Amino acid sequence: ETGVTQTPRHLVMGMTNKKSLKCEQHLGHNAMYWYKQSAKKPLELMFVYNFKEQTENNSVPSRFSPECPNSSHLFLHLHTLQPEDSALYLCASSQLTGRTDTQYFGPGTRLTVL
Amino acid sequence: RKEVEQDPGPFNVPEGATVAFNCTYSNSASQSFFWYRQDCRKEPKLLMSVYSSGNEDGRFTAQLNRASQYISLLIRDSKLSDSATYLCVVTLNDYKLSFGAGTTVTVRA
């Protein structure tokens, strides 16, 4: 039973749509992350939040907009996406952003942009 | 050069066999190393951390070679349930993590 949940699990959207991905962690962690996983490619770290503050933005296009209202919830707002944005979007959490902290991943949202 | 490189495989091995594979990293200042396991269409899960002195967890042994900048994972007595993609993770600092693309292992009966 995962302590990190993500909704929706699957999402199909057009390039002009606006949608949001939601992540919730039930582990009492203080750090949350968004990753993108494309087929046959490494996970790409997109955003890091530590105690609700964004501490990392890995040159992610502005069509991806994160929001972290509290330590348990993380959103990824999507607008005017491109077909190449189709991928698995994984949320993760850890106790802290310490480099030795284990990251716990959610099941992911499989996004298809038409 | 990619920050973290892995042989994608697949490594097809019979049950009971030993399989080993490496992961190379480009930044000599890398500080922490991990192996994660990802089953098909599932999320990654931590398999084990990799310590400088090497470490073992049951049938799994991880080694770190800082001089040559690689880590390795060895699986002894392979089980069908070991079939998965194994992701190498290297951290540079508290916020910078790099994942390899993964090595796929398939254990056959």
gemmi code that builds the backbone of each chain (N, CA, C; Angstrom):
import gemmi

chains = {
    "A": [
        ("GLU", (0.867, -1.201, 0.000), (0.000, 0.000, 0.000), (0.895, 1.240, 0.000)),
        ("THR", (0.789, 2.025, -1.052), (1.665, 3.164, -1.162), (1.216, 4.298, -0.260)),
        ("GLY", (2.213, 5.037, 0.283), (1.886, 6.205, 1.093), (1.771, 7.449, 0.248)),
        ("VAL", (1.995, 7.330, -1.060), (1.904, 8.471, -1.962), (0.869, 8.133, -3.033)),
        ("THR", (-0.147, 8.957, -3.127), (-1.200, 8.719, -4.110), (-1.185, 9.825, -5.162)),
        ("GLN", (-1.594, 9.452, -6.348), (-1.648, 10.411, -7.443), (-2.961, 10.244, -8.190)),
        ("THR", (-3.542, 11.354, -8.595), (-4.728, 11.334, -9.432), (-4.623, 12.413, -10.500)),
        ("PRO", (-5.182, 12.174, -11.681), (-5.703, 10.885, -12.127), (-4.581, 9.923, -12.463)),
        ("ARG", (-4.881, 8.682, -12.675), (-3.853, 7.708, -13.074), (-3.573, 7.798, -14.568)),
        ("HIS", (-4.588, 8.171, -15.315), (-4.429, 8.329, -16.757), (-5.120, 9.630, -17.163)),
        ("LEU", (-4.505, 10.315, -18.135), (-5.081, 11.569, -18.596), (-4.762, 11.754, -20.064)),
        ("VAL", (-5.789, 12.042, -20.842), (-5.621, 12.375, -22.252), (-6.126, 13.798, -22.422)),
        ("MET", (-5.310, 14.636, -22.997), (-5.718, 16.025, -23.165), (-5.243, 16.590, -24.496)),
        ("GLY", (-5.990, 17.569, -24.969), (-5.586, 18.269, -26.168), (-4.604, 19.373, -25.845)),
        ("MET", (-3.973, 19.904, -26.855), (-2.928, 20.907, -26.642), (-3.465, 22.213, -26.089)),
        ("THR", (-4.765, 22.446, -26.232), (-5.307, 23.711, -25.729), (-5.969, 23.568, -24.361)),
        ("ASN", (-6.003, 22.346, -23.853), (-6.658, 22.111, -22.555), (-5.828, 22.614, -21.391)),
        ("LYS", (-6.503, 22.773, -20.264), (-5.833, 23.010, -18.985), (-6.269, 21.908, -18.032)),
        ("LYS", (-5.306, 21.258, -17.417), (-5.595, 20.197, -16.460), (-4.610, 20.290, -15.304)),
        ("SER", (-4.922, 19.556, -14.249), (-4.022, 19.530, -13.096), (-3.809, 18.105, -12.624)),
        ("LEU", (-2.591, 17.800, -12.247), (-2.266, 16.525, -11.615), (-2.156, 16.770, -10.116)),
        ("LYS", (-2.621, 15.779, -9.364), (-2.605, 15.911, -7.908), (-1.777, 14.802, -7.283)),
        ("CYS", (-1.069, 15.165, -6.246), (-0.277, 14.199, -5.489), (-0.522, 14.450, -4.008)),
        ("GLU", (-0.675, 13.374, -3.266), (-0.846, 13.489, -1.818), (0.008, 12.436, -1.134)),
        ("GLN", (0.731, 12.853, -0.111), (1.530, 11.882, 0.630), (1.032, 11.803, 2.073)),
        ("HIS", (0.984, 10.559, 2.555), (0.433, 10.280, 3.879), (1.532, 9.816, 4.832)),
        ("LEU", (2.763, 10.237, 4.543), (3.916, 9.721, 5.281), (4.504, 10.731, 6.259)),
        ("GLY", (3.946, 11.916, 6.297), (4.484, 12.948, 7.180), (5.804, 13.514, 6.696)),
        ("HIS", (6.075, 13.383, 5.400), (7.327, 13.887, 4.845), (7.269, 15.393, 4.623)),
        ("ASN", (8.468, 15.980, 4.480), (8.551, 17.422, 4.298), (9.004, 17.848, 2.911)),
        ("ALA", (9.395, 16.909, 2.099), (9.862, 17.225, 0.754), (9.044, 16.475, -0.274)),
        ("MET", (8.718, 17.128, -1.368), (7.956, 16.495, -2.443), (8.571, 16.864, -3.781)),
        ("TYR", (8.394, 15.976, -4.748), (9.082, 16.100, -6.029), (8.127, 15.763, -7.178)),
        ("TRP", (8.363, 16.393, -8.314), (7.737, 15.965, -9.564), (8.832, 15.474, -10.502)),
        ("TYR", (8.578, 14.300, -11.118), (9.478, 13.737, -12.116), (8.700, 13.465, -13.397)),
        ("LYS", (9.431, 13.500, -14.506), (8.872, 13.079, -15.790), (9.644, 11.838, -16.240)),
        ("GLN", (8.914, 10.805, -16.646), (9.560, 9.602, -17.166), (9.022, 9.314, -18.563)),
        ("SER", (9.881, 9.505, -19.555), (9.540, 9.186, -20.935), (10.086, 7.803, -21.256)),
        ("ALA", (9.512, 7.195, -22.260), (9.910, 5.834, -22.628), (11.406, 5.772, -22.929)),
        ("LYS", (12.063, 4.787, -22.323), (13.482, 4.505, -22.561), (14.408, 5.641, -22.156)),
        ("LYS", (13.910, 6.578, -21.392), (14.749, 7.698, -20.936), (14.815, 7.712, -19.422)),
        ("PRO", (15.846, 8.326, -18.866), (15.929, 8.418, -17.398), (14.841, 9.313, -16.835)),
        ("LEU", (14.513, 9.077, -15.584), (13.624, 10.008, -14.899), (14.258, 11.393, -14.906)),
        ("GLU", (13.424, 12.385, -15.190), (13.907, 13.759, -15.174), (13.270, 14.473, -13.984)),
        ("LEU", (14.106, 14.966, -13.101), (13.590, 15.732, -11.969), (13.101, 17.081, -12.478)),
        ("MET", (11.854, 17.416, -12.141), (11.275, 18.677, -12.612), (11.299, 19.740, -11.507)),
        ("PHE", (10.701, 19.412, -10.393), (10.564, 20.377, -9.303), (10.802, 19.693, -7.963)),
        ("VAL", (11.347, 20.479, -7.020), (11.529, 20.020, -5.652), (10.907, 21.045, -4.710)),
        ("TYR", (10.135, 20.561, -3.761), (9.585, 21.424, -2.715), (10.056, 20.909, -1.368)),
        ("ASN", (10.528, 21.824, -0.560), (11.001, 21.498, 0.773), (10.252, 22.382, 1.759)),
        ("PHE", (9.475, 21.782, 2.643), (8.643, 22.547, 3.572), (7.806, 23.582, 2.814)),
        ("LYS", (7.180, 23.141, 1.742), (6.270, 23.925, 0.902), (6.980, 24.965, 0.031)),
        ("GLU", (8.276, 25.111, 0.153), (8.982, 26.098, -0.649), (9.686, 25.409, -1.819)),
        ("GLN", (9.556, 25.987, -2.986), (10.215, 25.409, -4.151), (11.710, 25.664, -4.056)),
        ("THR", (12.467, 24.600, -4.122), (13.914, 24.719, -3.994), (14.650, 24.312, -5.261)),
        ("GLU", (13.916, 23.786, -6.232), (14.570, 23.354, -7.465), (13.580, 23.444, -8.610)),
        ("ASN", (14.039, 24.005, -9.709), (13.247, 24.027, -10.936), (14.254, 23.746, -12.045)),
        ("ASN", (14.182, 22.545, -12.563), (15.193, 22.127, -13.531), (14.855, 22.586, -14.935)),
        ("SER", (14.794, 23.897, -15.108), (14.575, 24.475, -16.445), (13.338, 23.886, -17.117)),
        ("VAL", (12.297, 23.777, -16.341), (11.052, 23.209, -16.869), (10.275, 24.310, -17.585)),
        ("PRO", (9.706, 24.023, -18.760), (8.924, 25.043, -19.477), (7.773, 25.563, -18.636)),
        ("SER", (7.409, 26.792, -18.876), (6.382, 27.442, -18.059), (4.995, 26.856, -18.270)),
        ("ARG", (4.820, 26.017, -19.273), (3.519, 25.362, -19.446), (3.256, 24.341, -18.335)),
        ("PHE", (4.293, 24.053, -17.535), (4.142, 23.232, -16.334), (4.265, 24.166, -15.130)),
        ("SER", (3.245, 24.180, -14.292), (3.246, 25.098, -13.154), (2.948, 24.326, -11.878)),
        ("PRO", (3.913, 24.199, -10.974), (3.667, 23.453, -9.752), (3.026, 24.318, -8.677)),
        ("GLU", (2.375, 23.641, -7.755), (1.790, 24.321, -6.606), (1.867, 23.403, -5.411)),
        ("CYS", (2.294, 23.925, -4.282), (2.418, 23.116, -3.075), (1.752, 23.855, -1.922)),
        ("PRO", (0.457, 23.638, -1.704), (-0.249, 24.384, -0.662), (0.140, 23.991, 0.754)),
        ("ASN", (0.604, 22.764, 0.929), (1.077, 22.307, 2.234), (2.007, 21.124, 2.028)),
        ("SER", (2.588, 20.648, 3.082), (3.613, 19.601, 2.947), (3.061, 18.277, 2.451)),
        ("SER", (1.745, 18.119, 2.476), (1.154, 16.833, 2.086), (0.635, 16.802, 0.657)),
        ("HIS", (0.481, 17.968, 0.061), (-0.142, 18.029, -1.260), (0.748, 18.752, -2.261)),
        ("LEU", (0.726, 18.231, -3.456), (1.505, 18.832, -4.544), (0.676, 18.727, -5.813)),
        ("PHE", (0.626, 19.817, -6.555), (-0.110, 19.832, -7.814), (0.845, 20.171, -8.958)),
        ("LEU", (0.466, 19.728, -10.127), (1.166, 20.146, -11.340), (0.106, 20.607, -12.326)),
        ("HIS", (0.063, 21.917, -12.559), (-0.927, 22.495, -13.465), (-0.353, 22.496, -14.878)),
        ("LEU", (-1.170, 22.048, -15.804), (-0.739, 21.867, -17.183), (-1.558, 22.754, -18.109)),
        ("HIS", (-0.899, 23.429, -19.029), (-1.639, 24.212, -20.026), (-0.830, 24.350, -21.299)),
        ("THR", (-1.543, 24.295, -22.401), (-0.959, 24.371, -23.745), (0.236, 23.454, -23.898)),
        ("LEU", (0.025, 22.179, -23.543), (1.107, 21.199, -23.657), (1.337, 20.805, -25.110)),
        ("GLN", (2.479, 20.148, -25.324), (2.861, 19.658, -26.639), (2.828, 18.127, -26.641)),
        ("PRO", (2.693, 17.524, -27.796), (2.684, 16.052, -27.838), (3.920, 15.432, -27.190)),
        ("GLU", (5.065, 16.094, -27.271), (6.285, 15.532, -26.667), (6.258, 15.558, -25.145)),
        ("ASP", (5.242, 16.195, -24.579), (5.078, 16.184, -23.123), (4.397, 14.900, -22.640)),
        ("SER", (3.942, 14.093, -23.562), (3.335, 12.810, -23.200), (4.371, 11.959, -22.481)),
        ("ALA", (4.029, 11.498, -21.294), (4.978, 10.749, -20.472), (4.269, 10.284, -19.208)),
        ("LEU", (5.021, 9.589, -18.386), (4.548, 9.231, -17.044), (5.074, 10.287, -16.081)),
        ("TYR", (4.178, 10.907, -15.333), (4.575, 11.931, -14.367), (4.472, 11.330, -12.977)),
        ("LEU", (5.615, 11.286, -12.330), (5.721, 10.657, -11.020), (5.923, 11.706, -9.940)),
        ("CYS", (5.199, 11.532, -8.866), (5.385, 12.349, -7.681), (6.140, 11.498, -6.660)),
        ("ALA", (6.974, 12.130, -5.870), (7.692, 11.412, -4.821), (7.778, 12.296, -3.587)),
        ("SER", (8.021, 11.661, -2.455), (8.237, 12.422, -1.234), (9.385, 11.795, -0.461)),
        ("SER", (9.991, 12.590, 0.400), (11.015, 12.091, 1.304), (10.925, 12.891, 2.587)),
        ("GLN", (11.515, 12.342, 3.648), (11.433, 13.021, 4.929), (11.998, 14.433, 4.826)),
        ("LEU", (13.179, 14.512, 4.245), (13.822, 15.793, 3.990), (14.416, 15.733, 2.594)),
        ("THR", (15.031, 16.791, 2.141), (15.681, 16.740, 0.836), (17.130, 16.293, 0.971)),
        ("GLY", (17.473, 15.739, 2.087), (18.822, 15.223, 2.257), (19.161, 14.207, 1.188)),
        ("ARG", (20.383, 14.214, 0.743), (20.775, 13.347, -0.363), (20.724, 11.868, -0.003)),
        ("THR", (20.655, 11.555, 1.267), (20.597, 10.150, 1.643), (19.176, 9.687, 1.926)),
        ("ASP", (18.210, 10.596, 1.814), (16.842, 10.232, 2.141), (16.197, 9.408, 1.043)),
        ("THR", (15.544, 8.351, 1.436), (14.817, 7.520, 0.486), (13.643, 8.283, -0.084)),
        ("GLN", (13.446, 8.165, -1.369), (12.288, 8.776, -2.010), (11.217, 7.702, -2.199)),
        ("TYR", (10.004, 8.069, -1.850), (8.861, 7.185, -2.023), (8.008, 7.743, -3.160)),
        ("PHE", (7.795, 6.910, -4.158), (7.099, 7.359, -5.349), (5.624, 6.988, -5.317)),
        ("GLY", (4.827, 7.850, -5.941), (3.442, 7.506, -6.212), (3.371, 6.667, -7.476)),
        ("PRO", (2.174, 6.179, -7.807), (2.017, 5.290, -8.967), (2.111, 6.010, -10.301)),
        ("GLY", (2.059, 7.332, -10.281), (2.225, 8.077, -11.516), (0.922, 8.388, -12.234)),
        ("THR", (0.979, 9.417, -13.062), (-0.107, 9.756, -13.983), (0.439, 9.597, -15.391)),
        ("ARG", (-0.209, 8.731, -16.155), (0.228, 8.543, -17.543), (-0.508, 9.563, -18.406)),
        ("LEU", (0.235, 10.506, -18.932), (-0.339, 11.623, -19.678), (-0.122, 11.442, -21.172)),
        ("THR", (-1.168, 11.626, -21.927), (-1.093, 11.626, -23.387), (-1.614, 12.957, -23.896)),
        ("VAL", (-0.792, 13.639, -24.661), (-1.183, 14.932, -25.233), (-1.426, 14.734, -26.734)),
        ("LEU", (-2.633, 15.038, -27.147), (-2.986, 14.829, -28.557), (-2.780, 16.084, -29.380)),
    ],
    "B": [
        ("ARG", (28.302, 13.949, -22.555), (28.246, 12.667, -21.830), (27.099, 12.709, -20.829)),
        ("LYS", (26.321, 11.645, -20.747), (25.213, 11.589, -19.807), (25.754, 11.526, -18.383)),
        ("GLU", (24.975, 12.070, -17.456), (25.406, 12.076, -16.062), (25.472, 10.672, -15.487)),
        ("VAL", (24.504, 9.870, -15.855), (24.451, 8.493, -15.365), (24.135, 7.588, -16.555)),
        ("GLU", (24.923, 6.575, -16.759), (24.720, 5.683, -17.895), (24.591, 4.241, -17.440)),
        ("GLN", (23.639, 3.568, -18.041), (23.432, 2.155, -17.742), (23.253, 1.378, -19.036)),
        ("ASP", (23.691, 0.146, -19.038), (23.395, -0.766, -20.131), (21.915, -1.108, -20.046)),
        ("PRO", (21.144, -0.808, -21.087), (19.700, -1.039, -20.984), (19.305, -2.508, -20.933)),
        ("GLY", (20.225, -3.394, -21.378), (19.901, -4.815, -21.417), (19.007, -5.104, -22.623)),
        ("PRO", (18.125, -6.084, -22.582), (17.816, -6.832, -21.363), (18.825, -7.935, -21.066)),
        ("PHE", (18.966, -8.213, -19.794), (19.736, -9.349, -19.334), (18.724, -10.479, -19.096)),
        ("ASN", (18.802, -11.486, -19.948), (17.903, -12.643, -19.820), (18.661, -13.777, -19.142)),
        ("VAL", (18.221, -14.159, -17.959), (18.944, -15.182, -17.199), (17.976, -16.250, -16.706)),
        ("PRO", (18.468, -17.482, -16.559), (17.615, -18.541, -16.006), (17.525, -18.407, -14.496)),
        ("GLU", (16.459, -18.944, -13.964), (16.317, -18.982, -12.508), (17.543, -19.604, -11.870)),
        ("GLY", (17.977, -19.024, -10.791), (19.114, -19.579, -10.071), (20.453, -19.025, -10.518)),
        ("ALA", (20.470, -18.330, -11.614), (21.732, -17.783, -12.127), (22.107, -16.510, -11.379)),
        ("THR", (23.340, -16.103, -11.597), (23.825, -14.829, -11.074), (23.897, -13.825, -12.215)),
        ("VAL", (23.447, -12.621, -11.948), (23.511, -11.565, -12.967), (24.103, -10.326, -12.318)),
        ("ALA", (24.916, -9.621, -13.068), (25.558, -8.404, -12.541), (25.624, -7.359, -13.636)),
        ("PHE", (25.494, -6.123, -13.240), (25.577, -5.032, -14.204), (26.050, -3.774, -13.481)),
        ("ASN", (26.545, -2.845, -14.289), (27.145, -1.635, -13.748), (26.374, -0.394, -14.138)),
        ("CYS", (26.760, 0.688, -13.489), (26.230, 2.014, -13.786), (27.405, 2.972, -13.663)),
        ("THR", (27.653, 3.778, -14.684), (28.753, 4.739, -14.608), (28.200, 6.147, -14.419)),
        ("TYR", (28.943, 6.978, -13.712), (28.515, 8.350, -13.490), (29.643, 9.289, -13.885)),
        ("SER", (29.266, 10.475, -14.315), (30.261, 11.369, -14.914), (30.879, 12.353, -13.930)),
        ("ASN", (30.152, 12.689, -12.863), (30.636, 13.725, -11.960), (31.358, 13.105, -10.768)),
        ("SER", (32.644, 13.365, -10.693), (33.445, 12.757, -9.632), (33.067, 13.273, -8.247)),
        ("ALA", (32.313, 14.385, -8.194), (31.894, 14.935, -6.899), (30.602, 14.312, -6.393)),
        ("SER", (30.078, 13.353, -7.102), (28.841, 12.683, -6.681), (29.023, 12.101, -5.288)),
        ("GLN", (27.954, 12.175, -4.510), (28.105, 11.869, -3.092), (27.372, 10.621, -2.627)),
        ("SER", (26.192, 10.396, -3.158), (25.415, 9.250, -2.682), (24.923, 8.449, -3.878)),
        ("PHE", (24.726, 7.156, -3.625), (24.411, 6.247, -4.722), (23.351, 5.253, -4.261)),
        ("PHE", (22.440, 4.946, -5.177), (21.346, 4.053, -4.825), (20.993, 3.178, -6.016)),
        ("TRP", (20.395, 2.070, -5.723), (19.707, 1.265, -6.724), (18.225, 1.264, -6.384)),
        ("TYR", (17.407, 1.607, -7.395), (15.960, 1.508, -7.291), (15.511, 0.416, -8.247)),
        ("ARG", (14.383, -0.147, -7.932), (13.779, -1.172, -8.783), (12.446, -0.642, -9.279)),
        ("GLN", (12.194, -0.849, -10.587), (10.902, -0.437, -11.147), (10.302, -1.605, -11.923)),
        ("ASP", (9.185, -2.084, -11.446), (8.457, -3.125, -12.158), (7.672, -2.494, -13.303)),
        ("CYS", (7.299, -3.321, -14.246), (6.625, -2.833, -15.451), (5.378, -2.027, -15.086)),
        ("ARG", (5.323, -0.787, -15.540), (4.177, 0.091, -15.354), (3.899, 0.392, -13.871)),
        ("LYS", (4.943, 0.288, -13.075), (4.816, 0.631, -11.661), (5.820, 1.739, -11.331)),
        ("GLU", (5.720, 2.237, -10.099), (6.640, 3.286, -9.684), (7.959, 2.702, -9.183)),
        ("PRO", (9.027, 3.488, -9.237), (10.310, 3.022, -8.690), (10.237, 2.866, -7.172)),
        ("LYS", (10.971, 1.879, -6.667), (11.077, 1.687, -5.221), (12.530, 1.443, -4.870)),
        ("LEU", (12.950, 1.977, -3.730), (14.337, 1.813, -3.312), (14.661, 0.349, -3.088)),
        ("LEU", (15.719, -0.108, -3.723), (16.220, -1.465, -3.502), (17.290, -1.440, -2.415)),
        ("MET", (18.292, -0.600, -2.623), (19.341, -0.480, -1.612), (20.209, 0.736, -1.878)),
        ("SER", (20.772, 1.246, -0.801), (21.783, 2.278, -0.925), (23.115, 1.599, -1.208)),
        ("VAL", (24.054, 2.347, -1.735), (25.367, 1.787, -2.050), (26.400, 2.520, -1.211)),
        ("TYR", (27.095, 1.791, -0.369), (28.073, 2.383, 0.527), (29.477, 2.165, -0.013)),
        ("SER", (30.379, 3.016, 0.428), (31.760, 2.978, -0.068), (32.411, 1.616, 0.123)),
        ("SER", (32.049, 0.978, 1.224), (32.680, -0.311, 1.534), (31.952, -1.474, 0.864)),
        ("GLY", (30.914, -1.166, 0.109), (30.105, -2.228, -0.487), (29.124, -2.759, 0.532)),
        ("ASN", (28.008, -3.231, 0.071), (27.018, -3.754, 1.009), (26.180, -4.839, 0.362)),
        ("GLU", (25.631, -5.649, 1.238), (24.889, -6.822, 0.798), (23.535, -6.842, 1.491)),
        ("ASP", (22.513, -7.227, 0.751), (21.184, -7.367, 1.336), (20.583, -8.645, 0.763)),
        ("GLY", (20.729, -9.712, 1.495), (20.241, -10.992, 0.998), (20.997, -11.417, -0.249)),
        ("ARG", (20.267, -11.591, -1.332), (20.891, -12.050, -2.583), (21.482, -10.896, -3.410)),
        ("PHE", (21.344, -9.694, -2.933), (21.781, -8.513, -3.666), (23.055, -7.933, -3.042)),
        ("THR", (24.025, -7.641, -3.917), (25.272, -7.030, -3.467), (25.555, -5.808, -4.321)),
        ("ALA", (25.824, -4.699, -3.654), (26.146, -3.459, -4.353), (27.577, -3.061, -4.044)),
        ("GLN", (28.256, -2.545, -5.048), (29.632, -2.091, -4.885), (29.779, -0.702, -5.484)),
        ("LEU", (30.702, 0.064, -4.925), (31.016, 1.391, -5.428), (32.498, 1.442, -5.761)),
        ("ASN", (32.822, 1.910, -6.940), (34.207, 2.109, -7.334), (34.381, 3.582, -7.701)),
        ("ARG", (34.854, 4.349, -6.742), (34.974, 5.802, -6.970), (36.066, 6.123, -7.980)),
        ("ALA", (37.124, 5.355, -7.974), (38.240, 5.636, -8.889), (37.784, 5.542, -10.343)),
        ("SER", (36.977, 4.537, -10.631), (36.497, 4.345, -11.996), (35.097, 4.897, -12.212)),
        ("GLN", (34.542, 5.455, -11.166), (33.236, 6.115, -11.218), (32.133, 5.189, -11.732)),
        ("TYR", (31.966, 4.092, -11.038), (30.823, 3.248, -11.346), (30.338, 2.545, -10.082)),
        ("ILE", (29.078, 2.143, -10.132), (28.524, 1.271, -9.105), (28.021, 0.011, -9.785)),
        ("SER", (27.921, -1.025, -9.024), (27.480, -2.291, -9.591), (26.405, -2.915, -8.707)),
        ("LEU", (25.633, -3.789, -9.335), (24.633, -4.572, -8.613), (24.747, -6.013, -9.061)),
        ("LEU", (24.836, -6.901, -8.105), (24.917, -8.328, -8.397), (23.746, -9.023, -7.725)),
        ("ILE", (23.076, -9.851, -8.485), (21.939, -10.620, -7.952), (22.305, -12.094, -8.034)),
        ("ARG", (22.323, -12.734, -6.878), (22.618, -14.174, -6.833), (21.330, -14.966, -6.775)),
        ("ASP", (21.408, -16.220, -7.273), (20.253, -17.127, -7.174), (18.973, -16.435, -7.648)),
        ("SER", (18.987, -15.952, -8.866), (17.886, -15.149, -9.407), (16.535, -15.852, -9.270)),
        ("LYS", (15.536, -15.064, -8.921), (14.158, -15.542, -8.840), (13.340, -14.891, -9.957)),
        ("LEU", (12.244, -15.524, -10.297), (11.356, -14.945, -11.315), (10.929, -13.539, -10.912)),
        ("SER", (10.740, -13.355, -9.614), (10.271, -12.063, -9.103), (11.333, -10.965, -9.182)),
        ("ASP", (12.553, -11.336, -9.547), (13.604, -10.317, -9.706), (13.495, -9.618, -11.058)),
        ("SER", (12.642, -10.107, -11.937), (12.458, -9.483, -13.245), (11.918, -8.066, -13.051)),
        ("ALA", (12.687, -7.094, -13.525), (12.338, -5.693, -13.321), (13.372, -4.839, -14.037)),
        ("THR", (13.175, -3.544, -13.985), (14.189, -2.607, -14.447), (14.864, -2.006, -13.228)),
        ("TYR", (16.168, -2.011, -13.231), (16.943, -1.533, -12.085), (17.540, -0.170, -12.443)),
        ("LEU", (17.160, 0.821, -11.633), (17.563, 2.200, -11.893), (18.705, 2.600, -10.969)),
        ("CYS", (19.711, 3.167, -11.560), (20.846, 3.689, -10.808), (20.570, 5.159, -10.499)),
        ("VAL", (20.782, 5.573, -9.264), (20.551, 6.959, -8.866), (21.800, 7.506, -8.216)),
        ("VAL", (22.184, 8.686, -8.656), (23.396, 9.323, -8.144), (23.021, 10.716, -7.670)),
        ("THR", (23.436, 11.083, -6.478), (23.137, 12.431, -5.983), (24.404, 13.248, -5.882)),
        ("LEU", (24.263, 14.514, -6.282), (25.394, 15.436, -6.234), (25.336, 16.280, -4.971)),
        ("ASN", (24.130, 16.663, -4.609), (23.927, 17.431, -3.383), (22.510, 17.174, -2.914)),
        ("ASP", (22.024, 17.990, -1.995), (20.700, 17.729, -1.427), (19.580, 17.799, -2.448)),
        ("TYR", (19.788, 18.516, -3.544), (18.688, 18.726, -4.470), (18.922, 18.113, -5.836)),
        ("LYS", (20.142, 17.717, -6.101), (20.480, 17.265, -7.445), (20.586, 15.752, -7.470)),
        ("LEU", (19.568, 15.120, -8.049), (19.589, 13.678, -8.221), (19.553, 13.370, -9.704)),
        ("SER", (20.301, 12.380, -10.103), (20.279, 11.949, -11.495), (19.975, 10.466, -11.566)),
        ("PHE", (19.051, 10.117, -12.428), (18.674, 8.728, -12.625), (19.272, 8.201, -13.921)),
        ("GLY", (19.662, 6.948, -13.913), (19.981, 6.274, -15.155), (18.687, 5.833, -15.831)),
        ("ALA", (18.791, 5.435, -17.082), (17.609, 5.003, -17.825), (17.167, 3.593, -17.446)),
        ("GLY", (18.021, 2.891, -16.713), (17.625, 1.584, -16.209), (18.217, 0.426, -16.982)),
        ("THR", (18.399, -0.679, -16.271), (18.829, -1.949, -16.843), (17.718, -2.958, -16.628)),
        ("THR", (17.244, -3.555, -17.704), (16.146, -4.513, -17.601), (16.685, -5.927, -17.413)),
        ("VAL", (16.173, -6.589, -16.411), (16.531, -7.980, -16.122), (15.287, -8.837, -16.276)),
        ("THR", (15.416, -9.906, -17.018), (14.315, -10.869, -17.172), (14.823, -12.231, -16.729)),
        ("VAL", (14.187, -12.782, -15.713), (14.541, -14.108, -15.201), (13.518, -15.097, -15.730)),
        ("ARG", (13.997, -16.147, -16.393), (13.084, -17.125, -16.991), (13.136, -18.447, -16.225)),
        ("ALA", (12.021, -19.125, -16.260), (11.927, -20.409, -15.538), (12.731, -21.498, -16.245)),
    ],
}
model = gemmi.Model(1)
for chain_id, residues in chains.items():
    chain = gemmi.Chain(chain_id)
    for i, (resn, *xyz) in enumerate(residues, 1):
        res = gemmi.Residue()
        res.name, res.seqid = resn, gemmi.SeqId(i, " ")
        for name, pos in zip(("N", "CA", "C"), xyz):
            atom = gemmi.Atom()
            atom.name, atom.element = name, gemmi.Element(name[0])
            atom.pos, atom.b_iso = gemmi.Position(*pos), 0.0
            res.add_atom(atom)
        chain.add_residue(res)
    model.add_chain(chain)
structure = gemmi.Structure()
structure.add_model(model)
structure.setup_entities()
